[in-house]
Amino acid sequence: MAPIEIEDLTKRYGDLAANDAVVFDVERGEIFGYLGPNGAGKTTTIRLLLGLIKPTAGTATVLGADIRDRRALTGVKTNIGYLPDTLGFEERLTGTQVLDHFARMRGDERRAELLDLFRPPLEKPVETYSSGNKRMLGIVQAFMHDPDLVIMDEPTSGLDPLKQDRLHQFLEAERDAGTTIFLSSHVLSEVQRVCDRVGIIRAGKLIALENIDDLLTQSGKNVWVHLEEPVENARFLTDDMIDVEVTGATIQFTYTGDVKTLLAHLVQFEIVDADIGDPQLDDIFKHYYGDEGETDATNEDATREDTTAEVE
Ligand SMILES: Nc1ncnc2c1ncn2[C@@H]1O[C@H](COP(=O)(O)OP(=O)(O)OP(=O)(O)O)[C@@H](O)[C@H]1O
């Protein structure tokens, strides 16, 4: 059984489907990236998986426990690490006291090793921490009981590039040692770097589920051509060119056909300069989202059902 199996998972807030019949599995020993812009439904899925909110329909299992079965879910939580998007630590406690609290619930056999790596301050109250240091404490908390499955909501938000890099290397090493990692992100370079597979969610619906390498290769080539002078679109453009942008004599597009055919086509024109390259994940993301990349604060005024951010 896969560590996470999601079946038609649905969560409605009034008319809004924050998750709409979402289906996918997260396999053992992979880093799975869950992508989508603000408001797409990523946090909703995570909170459902942790039993912090209840599904309207459908279900999921996490380490074999049905998320609707409170007792079963509590049983497996000792083997799950969770890094919430908003860290709900008791602000007056020191870092050490926060970690002691989680250690009493789930253990802390890797605490020293993780503190050595991520180095959050320990002796001052959490309310005085920078957001980056708070996240470092959260990372220690999420991994210190050596869980089989770690769920992270926007893990690098607030981290400087060096700390991001340290976290990415750490996640890759954990994955190689067999830990399953599910992370949500809208930092596409991060997902492209560390994730093995990716699920893309849009307005509550899963719209892509792919191995990262396949997603990048299937998505064609990014082509940029600068011509001696503008030509008529009808002469230049072919059906294999998508996401086309023409600015004067410069044409940019994604080419979904065979590269040899493209080159044979291009030589008919007076080309000043050209570049043909592999797409990046952000190009693919733009393709899926179009102009909606900046969604979608829909229903922000709806009544919030639950604001708990910490695993019980
Ligand atoms: N408790 C709630 N009550 C009403 N609407 C909610 C509630 N929680 C989330 N929503 C709505 O559900 C949708 C999905 O929200 P969600 O937080 O899952 O998105 P997200 O992809 O995690 O976004 P972000 O990247 O901004 O964290 C949004 O439209 C949001 O306003």
The ligand as an SDF file (V2000), in Angstrom:
LIG
                    3D

 31 33  0  0  0  0  0  0  0  0999 V2000
  -11.8280   27.2540    6.2230 N   0  0  0  0  0  0  0  0  0  0  0  0
  -12.1720   27.7370    5.0280 C   0  0  0  0  0  0  0  0  0  0  0  0
  -13.3560   28.3080    4.8190 N   0  0  0  0  0  0  0  0  0  0  0  0
  -13.7280   28.7700    3.6100 C   0  0  0  0  0  0  0  0  0  0  0  0
  -12.9470   28.7250    2.5180 N   0  0  0  0  0  0  0  0  0  0  0  0
  -11.7350   28.1580    2.6510 C   0  0  0  0  0  0  0  0  0  0  0  0
  -11.2790   27.6380    3.9120 C   0  0  0  0  0  0  0  0  0  0  0  0
  -10.0340   27.1300    3.7240 N   0  0  0  0  0  0  0  0  0  0  0  0
   -9.7260   27.3440    2.4340 C   0  0  0  0  0  0  0  0  0  0  0  0
  -10.7300   27.9490    1.7840 N   0  0  0  0  0  0  0  0  0  0  0  0
  -10.7640   28.3030    0.3540 C   0  0  0  0  0  0  0  0  0  0  0  0
  -10.4310   27.1370   -0.3830 O   0  0  0  0  0  0  0  0  0  0  0  0
   -9.6160   27.4540   -1.5010 C   0  0  0  0  0  0  0  0  0  0  0  0
   -8.3410   26.6320   -1.4270 C   0  0  0  0  0  0  0  0  0  0  0  0
   -7.5360   27.1330   -0.3490 O   0  0  0  0  0  0  0  0  0  0  0  0
   -6.1400   26.5010    0.0510 P   0  0  0  0  0  0  0  0  0  0  0  0
   -5.6710   27.1870    1.2920 O   0  0  0  0  0  0  0  0  0  0  0  0
   -6.2660   25.0130    0.0820 O   0  0  0  0  0  0  0  0  0  0  0  0
   -5.2410   26.9110   -1.2060 O   0  0  0  0  0  0  0  0  0  0  0  0
   -3.6500   26.7910   -1.3920 P   0  0  0  0  0  0  0  0  0  0  0  0
   -3.4450   26.1620   -2.7280 O   0  0  0  0  0  0  0  0  0  0  0  0
   -3.0340   26.1120   -0.2300 O   0  0  0  0  0  0  0  0  0  0  0  0
   -3.2420   28.3040   -1.4290 O   0  0  0  0  0  0  0  0  0  0  0  0
   -1.8750   29.0300   -0.8600 P   0  0  0  0  0  0  0  0  0  0  0  0
   -0.8000   28.7130   -1.8370 O   0  0  0  0  0  0  0  0  0  0  0  0
   -2.2680   30.4710   -0.8900 O   0  0  0  0  0  0  0  0  0  0  0  0
   -1.6180   28.5050    0.5190 O   0  0  0  0  0  0  0  0  0  0  0  0
   -9.3920   28.9700   -1.4530 C   0  0  0  0  0  0  0  0  0  0  0  0
  -10.3340   29.5710   -2.3160 O   0  0  0  0  0  0  0  0  0  0  0  0
   -9.6850   29.3250   -0.0090 C   0  0  0  0  0  0  0  0  0  0  0  0
  -10.1590   30.6300    0.1020 O   0  0  0  0  0  0  0  0  0  0  0  0
  1  2  1  0
  2  3  1  0
  2  7  2  0
  3  4  2  0
  4  5  1  0
  5  6  2  0
  6  7  1  0
  6 10  1  0
  7  8  1  0
  8  9  2  0
  9 10  1  0
 10 11  1  0
 11 12  1  0
 11 30  1  0
 12 13  1  0
 13 14  1  0
 13 28  1  0
 14 15  1  0
 15 16  1  0
 16 17  2  0
 16 18  1  0
 16 19  1  0
 19 20  1  0
 20 21  2  0
 20 22  1  0
 20 23  1  0
 23 24  1  0
 24 25  2  0
 24 26  1  0
 24 27  1  0
 28 29  1  0
 28 30  1  0
 30 31  1  0
M  END
$$$$
